[in-house]
């Protein structure tokens, strides 16, 4: 399956202000920014921002693992139909 997202490993680059983190490729291409303005503003707390950044940075690896799981389920375990369909929908949502 060919994906359209930015290729390569994504990493977290903290900012000097500690109010946001950039998600970038190894060569510095910016993917997105995770902001935190503090509690009381309905924005992410610092802990949530950090967790969000980790999840976003892991997205390419998570997608690849899910694609690999789909292949294994399809090839070896026909009893995993519900898991298979849920995984296909998650891949579709993340790639279209």
Backbone atoms as SQL, in Angstrom:
CREATE TABLE atoms (id INTEGER PRIMARY KEY, chain TEXT, resi INTEGER, resn TEXT, atom TEXT, x REAL, y REAL, z REAL);
INSERT INTO atoms VALUES
  (1, 'A', 1, 'UNK', 'N', 0.846, -1.176, 0.000),
  (2, 'A', 1, 'UNK', 'CA', 0.000, 0.000, 0.000),
  (3, 'A', 1, 'UNK', 'C', 0.893, 1.241, 0.000),
  (4, 'A', 2, 'UNK', 'N', 0.681, 2.105, -0.945),
  (5, 'A', 2, 'UNK', 'CA', 1.430, 3.354, -1.034),
  (6, 'A', 2, 'UNK', 'C', 0.717, 4.419, -0.201),
  (7, 'A', 3, 'UNK', 'N', 1.435, 5.067, 0.696),
  (8, 'A', 3, 'UNK', 'CA', 0.860, 6.125, 1.521),
  (9, 'A', 3, 'UNK', 'C', 1.283, 7.488, 0.990),
  (10, 'A', 4, 'UNK', 'N', 0.538, 8.511, 1.367),
  (11, 'A', 4, 'UNK', 'CA', 0.780, 9.863, 0.850),
  (12, 'A', 4, 'UNK', 'C', 1.434, 10.792, 1.869),
  (13, 'A', 5, 'UNK', 'N', 1.571, 10.361, 3.112),
  (14, 'A', 5, 'UNK', 'CA', 2.122, 11.242, 4.144),
  (15, 'A', 5, 'UNK', 'C', 3.627, 11.445, 3.935),
  (16, 'A', 6, 'UNK', 'N', 4.168, 12.420, 4.655),
  (17, 'A', 6, 'UNK', 'CA', 5.597, 12.709, 4.591),
  (18, 'A', 6, 'UNK', 'C', 6.373, 11.484, 5.056),
  (19, 'A', 7, 'UNK', 'N', 7.272, 11.024, 4.237),
  (20, 'A', 7, 'UNK', 'CA', 8.029, 9.793, 4.508),
  (21, 'A', 7, 'UNK', 'C', 9.097, 10.018, 5.567),
  (22, 'A', 8, 'UNK', 'N', 9.541, 8.926, 6.146),
  (23, 'A', 8, 'UNK', 'CA', 10.638, 8.974, 7.098),
  (24, 'A', 8, 'UNK', 'C', 10.171, 8.968, 8.534),
  (25, 'A', 9, 'UNK', 'N', 11.133, 8.847, 9.427),
  (26, 'A', 9, 'UNK', 'CA', 10.848, 8.877, 10.855),
  (27, 'A', 9, 'UNK', 'C', 10.522, 10.307, 11.270),
  (28, 'A', 10, 'UNK', 'N', 9.503, 10.467, 12.079),
  (29, 'A', 10, 'UNK', 'CA', 9.138, 11.773, 12.614),
  (30, 'A', 10, 'UNK', 'C', 9.675, 11.889, 14.029),
  (31, 'A', 11, 'UNK', 'N', 10.192, 13.059, 14.376),
  (32, 'A', 11, 'UNK', 'CA', 10.772, 13.277, 15.702),
  (33, 'A', 11, 'UNK', 'C', 10.186, 14.540, 16.329),
  (34, 'A', 12, 'UNK', 'N', 10.320, 14.638, 17.635),
  (35, 'A', 12, 'UNK', 'CA', 9.836, 15.808, 18.385),
  (36, 'A', 12, 'UNK', 'C', 10.995, 16.756, 18.607),
  (37, 'A', 13, 'UNK', 'N', 10.802, 18.015, 18.250),
  (38, 'A', 13, 'UNK', 'CA', 11.800, 19.069, 18.482),
  (39, 'A', 13, 'UNK', 'C', 11.175, 20.094, 19.428),
  (40, 'A', 14, 'UNK', 'N', 11.534, 20.067, 20.716),
  (41, 'A', 14, 'UNK', 'CA', 10.977, 21.053, 21.657),
  (42, 'A', 14, 'UNK', 'C', 11.412, 22.468, 21.283),
  (43, 'A', 15, 'UNK', 'N', 10.542, 23.416, 21.582),
  (44, 'A', 15, 'UNK', 'CA', 10.887, 24.811, 21.322),
  (45, 'A', 15, 'UNK', 'C', 11.568, 25.400, 22.552),
  (46, 'A', 16, 'UNK', 'N', 12.194, 26.543, 22.377),
  (47, 'A', 16, 'UNK', 'CA', 12.858, 27.223, 23.490),
  (48, 'A', 16, 'UNK', 'C', 11.842, 27.712, 24.520),
  (49, 'A', 17, 'UNK', 'N', 10.639, 28.063, 24.072),
  (50, 'A', 17, 'UNK', 'CA', 9.641, 28.623, 24.976),
  (51, 'A', 17, 'UNK', 'C', 8.894, 27.566, 25.784),
  (52, 'A', 18, 'UNK', 'N', 8.999, 26.305, 25.421),
  (53, 'A', 18, 'UNK', 'CA', 8.313, 25.194, 26.066),
  (54, 'A', 18, 'UNK', 'C', 6.795, 25.292, 25.946),
  (55, 'A', 19, 'UNK', 'N', 6.278, 26.195, 25.109),
  (56, 'A', 19, 'UNK', 'CA', 4.845, 26.289, 24.892),
  (57, 'A', 19, 'UNK', 'C', 4.400, 25.422, 23.721),
  (58, 'A', 20, 'UNK', 'N', 5.333, 24.936, 22.949),
  (59, 'A', 20, 'UNK', 'CA', 4.979, 24.060, 21.844),
  (60, 'A', 20, 'UNK', 'C', 6.159, 23.184, 21.472),
  (61, 'A', 21, 'UNK', 'N', 5.844, 22.134, 20.759),
  (62, 'A', 21, 'UNK', 'CA', 6.860, 21.249, 20.203),
  (63, 'A', 21, 'UNK', 'C', 6.572, 21.097, 18.718),
  (64, 'A', 22, 'UNK', 'N', 7.599, 21.052, 17.923),
  (65, 'A', 22, 'UNK', 'CA', 7.448, 20.767, 16.499),
  (66, 'A', 22, 'UNK', 'C', 7.622, 19.282, 16.263),
  (67, 'A', 23, 'UNK', 'N', 6.835, 18.755, 15.353),
  (68, 'A', 23, 'UNK', 'CA', 7.044, 17.405, 14.862),
  (69, 'A', 23, 'UNK', 'C', 7.711, 17.587, 13.501),
  (70, 'A', 24, 'UNK', 'N', 8.892, 16.984, 13.340),
  (71, 'A', 24, 'UNK', 'CA', 9.685, 17.165, 12.125),
  (72, 'A', 24, 'UNK', 'C', 10.226, 15.827, 11.643),
  (73, 'A', 25, 'UNK', 'N', 10.647, 15.829, 10.375),
  (74, 'A', 25, 'UNK', 'CA', 11.376, 14.680, 9.868),
  (75, 'A', 25, 'UNK', 'C', 12.821, 14.804, 10.344),
  (76, 'A', 26, 'UNK', 'N', 13.598, 13.745, 10.172),
  (77, 'A', 26, 'UNK', 'CA', 15.009, 13.762, 10.573),
  (78, 'A', 26, 'UNK', 'C', 15.774, 14.895, 9.901),
  (79, 'A', 27, 'UNK', 'N', 15.381, 15.254, 8.666),
  (80, 'A', 27, 'UNK', 'CA', 16.096, 16.321, 7.958),
  (81, 'A', 27, 'UNK', 'C', 15.484, 17.702, 8.191),
  (82, 'A', 28, 'UNK', 'N', 14.561, 17.822, 9.162),
  (83, 'A', 28, 'UNK', 'CA', 14.048, 19.128, 9.566),
  (84, 'A', 28, 'UNK', 'C', 12.783, 19.596, 8.890),
  (85, 'A', 29, 'UNK', 'N', 12.152, 18.777, 8.049),
  (86, 'A', 29, 'UNK', 'CA', 10.898, 19.179, 7.418),
  (87, 'A', 29, 'UNK', 'C', 9.793, 19.168, 8.477),
  (88, 'A', 30, 'UNK', 'N', 9.117, 20.282, 8.639),
  (89, 'A', 30, 'UNK', 'CA', 8.107, 20.429, 9.687),
  (90, 'A', 30, 'UNK', 'C', 6.822, 19.705, 9.291),
  (91, 'A', 31, 'UNK', 'N', 6.308, 18.886, 10.209),
  (92, 'A', 31, 'UNK', 'CA', 5.052, 18.167, 10.017),
  (93, 'A', 31, 'UNK', 'C', 3.916, 18.952, 10.661),
  (94, 'A', 32, 'UNK', 'N', 4.086, 19.302, 11.937),
  (95, 'A', 32, 'UNK', 'CA', 3.065, 20.068, 12.646),
  (96, 'A', 32, 'UNK', 'C', 3.653, 20.626, 13.944),
  (97, 'A', 33, 'UNK', 'N', 2.815, 21.380, 14.644),
  (98, 'A', 33, 'UNK', 'CA', 3.193, 21.985, 15.918),
  (99, 'A', 33, 'UNK', 'C', 2.161, 21.593, 16.961),
  (100, 'A', 34, 'UNK', 'N', 2.613, 21.160, 18.138),
  (101, 'A', 34, 'UNK', 'CA', 1.725, 20.849, 19.261),
  (102, 'A', 34, 'UNK', 'C', 1.873, 21.951, 20.291),
  (103, 'A', 35, 'UNK', 'N', 0.804, 22.723, 20.499),
  (104, 'A', 35, 'UNK', 'CA', 0.862, 23.875, 21.394),
  (105, 'A', 35, 'UNK', 'C', 0.254, 23.567, 22.754),
  (106, 'A', 36, 'UNK', 'N', 0.693, 24.321, 23.756),
  (107, 'A', 36, 'UNK', 'CA', 0.109, 24.277, 25.088),
  (108, 'A', 36, 'UNK', 'C', 0.177, 25.684, 25.661),
  (109, 'A', 37, 'UNK', 'N', -0.961, 26.265, 25.935),
  (110, 'A', 37, 'UNK', 'CA', -0.984, 27.617, 26.477),
  (111, 'A', 37, 'UNK', 'C', -1.280, 27.642, 27.957),
  (112, 'A', 38, 'UNK', 'N', -1.376, 26.501, 28.585),
  (113, 'A', 38, 'UNK', 'CA', -1.645, 26.447, 30.012),
  (114, 'A', 38, 'UNK', 'C', -3.083, 26.113, 30.311),
  (115, 'A', 39, 'UNK', 'N', -3.315, 25.713, 31.525),
  (116, 'A', 39, 'UNK', 'CA', -4.658, 25.310, 31.924),
  (117, 'A', 39, 'UNK', 'C', -5.568, 26.528, 32.020),
  (118, 'A', 40, 'UNK', 'N', -6.859, 26.295, 31.836),
  (119, 'A', 40, 'UNK', 'CA', -7.834, 27.372, 31.929),
  (120, 'A', 40, 'UNK', 'C', -8.186, 27.995, 30.598),
  (121, 'A', 41, 'UNK', 'N', -7.500, 27.613, 29.539),
  (122, 'A', 41, 'UNK', 'CA', -7.773, 28.163, 28.223),
  (123, 'A', 41, 'UNK', 'C', -8.387, 27.121, 27.294),
  (124, 'A', 42, 'UNK', 'N', -8.794, 25.975, 27.850),
  (125, 'A', 42, 'UNK', 'CA', -9.336, 24.865, 27.076),
  (126, 'A', 42, 'UNK', 'C', -8.349, 24.355, 26.032),
  (127, 'A', 43, 'UNK', 'N', -7.102, 24.576, 26.275),
  (128, 'A', 43, 'UNK', 'CA', -6.053, 24.046, 25.406),
  (129, 'A', 43, 'UNK', 'C', -5.365, 22.902, 26.136),
  (130, 'A', 44, 'UNK', 'N', -4.497, 22.224, 25.450),
  (131, 'A', 44, 'UNK', 'CA', -3.792, 21.092, 26.035),
  (132, 'A', 44, 'UNK', 'C', -2.878, 21.549, 27.170),
  (133, 'A', 45, 'UNK', 'N', -2.821, 20.747, 28.213),
  (134, 'A', 45, 'UNK', 'CA', -1.847, 20.991, 29.264),
  (135, 'A', 45, 'UNK', 'C', -0.473, 20.606, 28.726),
  (136, 'A', 46, 'UNK', 'N', 0.558, 20.907, 29.466),
  (137, 'A', 46, 'UNK', 'CA', 1.906, 20.540, 29.029),
  (138, 'A', 46, 'UNK', 'C', 2.035, 19.018, 28.897),
  (139, 'A', 47, 'UNK', 'N', 1.468, 18.279, 29.842),
  (140, 'A', 47, 'UNK', 'CA', 1.514, 16.813, 29.772),
  (141, 'A', 47, 'UNK', 'C', 0.754, 16.291, 28.558),
  (142, 'A', 48, 'UNK', 'N', -0.420, 16.877, 28.291),
  (143, 'A', 48, 'UNK', 'CA', -1.196, 16.460, 27.120),
  (144, 'A', 48, 'UNK', 'C', -0.463, 16.804, 25.831),
  (145, 'A', 49, 'UNK', 'N', 0.137, 17.994, 25.782),
  (146, 'A', 49, 'UNK', 'CA', 0.890, 18.400, 24.593),
  (147, 'A', 49, 'UNK', 'C', 2.021, 17.428, 24.323),
  (148, 'A', 50, 'UNK', 'N', 2.724, 17.040, 25.376),
  (149, 'A', 50, 'UNK', 'CA', 3.831, 16.106, 25.218),
  (150, 'A', 50, 'UNK', 'C', 3.326, 14.742, 24.731),
  (151, 'A', 51, 'UNK', 'N', 2.217, 14.276, 25.314),
  (152, 'A', 51, 'UNK', 'CA', 1.645, 12.993, 24.888),
  (153, 'A', 51, 'UNK', 'C', 1.139, 13.068, 23.456),
  (154, 'A', 52, 'UNK', 'N', 0.509, 14.181, 23.091),
  (155, 'A', 52, 'UNK', 'CA', 0.036, 14.363, 21.713),
  (156, 'A', 52, 'UNK', 'C', 1.201, 14.365, 20.734),
  (157, 'A', 53, 'UNK', 'N', 2.268, 15.052, 21.099),
  (158, 'A', 53, 'UNK', 'CA', 3.447, 15.113, 20.228),
  (159, 'A', 53, 'UNK', 'C', 4.035, 13.716, 20.024),
  (160, 'A', 54, 'UNK', 'N', 4.096, 12.919, 21.095),
  (161, 'A', 54, 'UNK', 'CA', 4.623, 11.556, 20.977),
  (162, 'A', 54, 'UNK', 'C', 3.751, 10.708, 20.067),
  (163, 'A', 55, 'UNK', 'N', 2.430, 10.840, 20.205),
  (164, 'A', 55, 'UNK', 'CA', 1.513, 10.073, 19.373),
  (165, 'A', 55, 'UNK', 'C', 1.636, 10.474, 17.903),
  (166, 'A', 56, 'UNK', 'N', 1.691, 11.772, 17.643),
  (167, 'A', 56, 'UNK', 'CA', 1.818, 12.245, 16.268),
  (168, 'A', 56, 'UNK', 'C', 3.151, 11.806, 15.668),
  (169, 'A', 57, 'UNK', 'N', 4.225, 11.929, 16.433),
  (170, 'A', 57, 'UNK', 'CA', 5.541, 11.533, 15.928),
  (171, 'A', 57, 'UNK', 'C', 5.602, 10.042, 15.611),
  (172, 'A', 58, 'UNK', 'N', 4.820, 9.241, 16.326),
  (173, 'A', 58, 'UNK', 'CA', 4.810, 7.791, 16.094),
  (174, 'A', 58, 'UNK', 'C', 3.863, 7.376, 14.977),
  (175, 'A', 59, 'UNK', 'N', 3.096, 8.304, 14.427),
  (176, 'A', 59, 'UNK', 'CA', 2.068, 7.967, 13.438),
  (177, 'A', 59, 'UNK', 'C', 2.577, 7.119, 12.267),
  (178, 'A', 60, 'UNK', 'N', 3.691, 7.453, 11.633),
  (179, 'A', 60, 'UNK', 'CA', 4.142, 6.609, 10.513),
  (180, 'A', 60, 'UNK', 'C', 4.443, 5.172, 10.936),
  (181, 'A', 61, 'UNK', 'N', 5.037, 4.999, 12.105),
  (182, 'A', 61, 'UNK', 'CA', 5.348, 3.653, 12.592),
  (183, 'A', 61, 'UNK', 'C', 4.070, 2.905, 12.969),
  (184, 'A', 62, 'UNK', 'N', 3.108, 3.612, 13.575),
  (185, 'A', 62, 'UNK', 'CA', 1.833, 2.986, 13.926),
  (186, 'A', 62, 'UNK', 'C', 1.092, 2.534, 12.672),
  (187, 'A', 63, 'UNK', 'N', 1.084, 3.381, 11.655),
  (188, 'A', 63, 'UNK', 'CA', 0.428, 3.030, 10.398),
  (189, 'A', 63, 'UNK', 'C', 1.083, 1.809, 9.770),
  (190, 'A', 64, 'UNK', 'N', 2.408, 1.782, 9.736),
  (191, 'A', 64, 'UNK', 'CA', 3.127, 0.639, 9.156),
  (192, 'A', 64, 'UNK', 'C', 2.819, -0.628, 9.934),
  (193, 'A', 65, 'UNK', 'N', 2.800, -0.555, 11.260),
  (194, 'A', 65, 'UNK', 'CA', 2.493, -1.726, 12.079),
  (195, 'A', 65, 'UNK', 'C', 1.075, -2.219, 11.818),
  (196, 'A', 66, 'UNK', 'N', 0.141, -1.293, 11.666),
  (197, 'A', 66, 'UNK', 'CA', -1.239, -1.667, 11.397),
  (198, 'A', 66, 'UNK', 'C', -1.370, -2.335, 10.023),
  (199, 'A', 67, 'UNK', 'N', -0.673, -1.806, 9.038),
  (200, 'A', 67, 'UNK', 'CA', -0.676, -2.420, 7.711),
  (201, 'A', 67, 'UNK', 'C', -0.097, -3.833, 7.784),
  (202, 'A', 68, 'UNK', 'N', 1.005, -4.005, 8.513),
  (203, 'A', 68, 'UNK', 'CA', 1.606, -5.327, 8.675),
  (204, 'A', 68, 'UNK', 'C', 0.647, -6.287, 9.387),
  (205, 'A', 69, 'UNK', 'N', -0.058, -5.805, 10.422),
  (206, 'A', 69, 'UNK', 'CA', -1.032, -6.644, 11.124),
  (207, 'A', 69, 'UNK', 'C', -2.156, -7.080, 10.198),
  (208, 'A', 70, 'UNK', 'N', -2.626, -6.158, 9.367),
  (209, 'A', 70, 'UNK', 'CA', -3.677, -6.505, 8.410),
  (210, 'A', 70, 'UNK', 'C', -3.237, -7.643, 7.505),
  (211, 'A', 71, 'UNK', 'N', -2.025, -7.550, 7.036),
  (212, 'A', 71, 'UNK', 'CA', -1.502, -8.588, 6.160),
  (213, 'A', 71, 'UNK', 'C', -1.492, -9.942, 6.883),
  (214, 'A', 72, 'UNK', 'N', -0.984, -9.944, 8.102),
  (215, 'A', 72, 'UNK', 'CA', -0.915, -11.200, 8.861),
  (216, 'A', 72, 'UNK', 'C', -2.305, -11.766, 9.158),
  (217, 'A', 73, 'UNK', 'N', -3.224, -10.897, 9.557),
  (218, 'A', 73, 'UNK', 'CA', -4.587, -11.351, 9.830),
  (219, 'A', 73, 'UNK', 'C', -5.195, -11.942, 8.572),
  (220, 'A', 74, 'UNK', 'N', -5.033, -11.257, 7.462),
  (221, 'A', 74, 'UNK', 'CA', -5.610, -11.717, 6.203),
  (222, 'A', 74, 'UNK', 'C', -5.011, -13.050, 5.772),
  (223, 'A', 75, 'UNK', 'N', -3.726, -13.236, 5.975),
  (224, 'A', 75, 'UNK', 'CA', -3.044, -14.444, 5.528),
  (225, 'A', 75, 'UNK', 'C', -3.228, -15.636, 6.459),
  (226, 'A', 76, 'UNK', 'N', -3.369, -15.378, 7.757),
  (227, 'A', 76, 'UNK', 'CA', -3.281, -16.474, 8.711),
  (228, 'A', 76, 'UNK', 'C', -4.458, -16.651, 9.658),
  (229, 'A', 77, 'UNK', 'N', -5.271, -15.633, 9.871),
  (230, 'A', 77, 'UNK', 'CA', -6.294, -15.737, 10.905),
  (231, 'A', 77, 'UNK', 'C', -7.618, -15.185, 10.404),
  (232, 'A', 78, 'UNK', 'N', -8.374, -16.004, 9.768),
  (233, 'A', 78, 'UNK', 'CA', -9.669, -15.567, 9.227),
  (234, 'A', 78, 'UNK', 'C', -10.708, -15.330, 10.327),
  (235, 'A', 79, 'UNK', 'N', -10.392, -15.660, 11.592),
  (236, 'A', 79, 'UNK', 'CA', -11.331, -15.411, 12.682),
  (237, 'A', 79, 'UNK', 'C', -11.274, -13.965, 13.159),
  (238, 'A', 80, 'UNK', 'N', -10.301, -13.183, 12.697),
  (239, 'A', 80, 'UNK', 'CA', -10.141, -11.799, 13.132),
  (240, 'A', 80, 'UNK', 'C', -10.856, -10.811, 12.236),
  (241, 'A', 81, 'UNK', 'N', -12.039, -11.159, 11.736),
  (242, 'A', 81, 'UNK', 'CA', -12.739, -10.325, 10.765),
  (243, 'A', 81, 'UNK', 'C', -13.053, -8.936, 11.316),
  (244, 'A', 82, 'UNK', 'N', -13.560, -8.848, 12.555),
  (245, 'A', 82, 'UNK', 'CA', -13.896, -7.536, 13.113),
  (246, 'A', 82, 'UNK', 'C', -12.644, -6.680, 13.266),
  (247, 'A', 83, 'UNK', 'N', -11.571, -7.254, 13.779),
  (248, 'A', 83, 'UNK', 'CA', -10.315, -6.517, 13.922),
  (249, 'A', 83, 'UNK', 'C', -9.792, -6.092, 12.555),
  (250, 'A', 84, 'UNK', 'N', -9.928, -6.972, 11.596),
  (251, 'A', 84, 'UNK', 'CA', -9.470, -6.692, 10.238),
  (252, 'A', 84, 'UNK', 'C', -10.216, -5.488, 9.658),
  (253, 'A', 85, 'UNK', 'N', -11.534, -5.476, 9.803),
  (254, 'A', 85, 'UNK', 'CA', -12.341, -4.375, 9.261),
  (255, 'A', 85, 'UNK', 'C', -12.061, -3.061, 9.989),
  (256, 'A', 86, 'UNK', 'N', -11.898, -3.109, 11.300),
  (257, 'A', 86, 'UNK', 'CA', -11.570, -1.898, 12.065),
  (258, 'A', 86, 'UNK', 'C', -10.212, -1.340, 11.642),
  (259, 'A', 87, 'UNK', 'N', -9.257, -2.229, 11.438),
  (260, 'A', 87, 'UNK', 'CA', -7.927, -1.801, 11.024),
  (261, 'A', 87, 'UNK', 'C', -7.975, -1.179, 9.627),
  (262, 'A', 88, 'UNK', 'N', -8.738, -1.774, 8.723),
  (263, 'A', 88, 'UNK', 'CA', -8.861, -1.213, 7.372),
  (264, 'A', 88, 'UNK', 'C', -9.481, 0.193, 7.423),
  (265, 'A', 89, 'UNK', 'N', -10.490, 0.386, 8.271),
  (266, 'A', 89, 'UNK', 'CA', -11.108, 1.702, 8.395),
  (267, 'A', 89, 'UNK', 'C', -10.137, 2.723, 8.982),
  (268, 'A', 90, 'UNK', 'N', -9.325, 2.311, 9.964),
  (269, 'A', 90, 'UNK', 'CA', -8.344, 3.221, 10.553),
  (270, 'A', 90, 'UNK', 'C', -7.298, 3.631, 9.521),
  (271, 'A', 91, 'UNK', 'N', -6.853, 2.682, 8.721),
  (272, 'A', 91, 'UNK', 'CA', -5.882, 3.010, 7.665),
  (273, 'A', 91, 'UNK', 'C', -6.512, 3.956, 6.665),
  (274, 'A', 92, 'UNK', 'N', -7.742, 3.682, 6.254),
  (275, 'A', 92, 'UNK', 'CA', -8.433, 4.547, 5.292),
  (276, 'A', 92, 'UNK', 'C', -8.548, 5.970, 5.834),
  (277, 'A', 93, 'UNK', 'N', -8.931, 6.086, 7.099),
  (278, 'A', 93, 'UNK', 'CA', -9.086, 7.410, 7.723),
  (279, 'A', 93, 'UNK', 'C', -7.769, 8.176, 7.754),
  (280, 'A', 94, 'UNK', 'N', -6.668, 7.456, 7.990),
  (281, 'A', 94, 'UNK', 'CA', -5.371, 8.132, 8.127),
  (282, 'A', 94, 'UNK', 'C', -4.670, 8.387, 6.801),
  (283, 'A', 95, 'UNK', 'N', -5.149, 7.771, 5.719),
  (284, 'A', 95, 'UNK', 'CA', -4.428, 7.908, 4.450),
  (285, 'A', 95, 'UNK', 'C', -5.225, 8.600, 3.357),
  (286, 'A', 96, 'UNK', 'N', -6.503, 8.842, 3.562),
  (287, 'A', 96, 'UNK', 'CA', -7.314, 9.484, 2.517),
  (288, 'A', 96, 'UNK', 'C', -7.637, 10.914, 2.847);
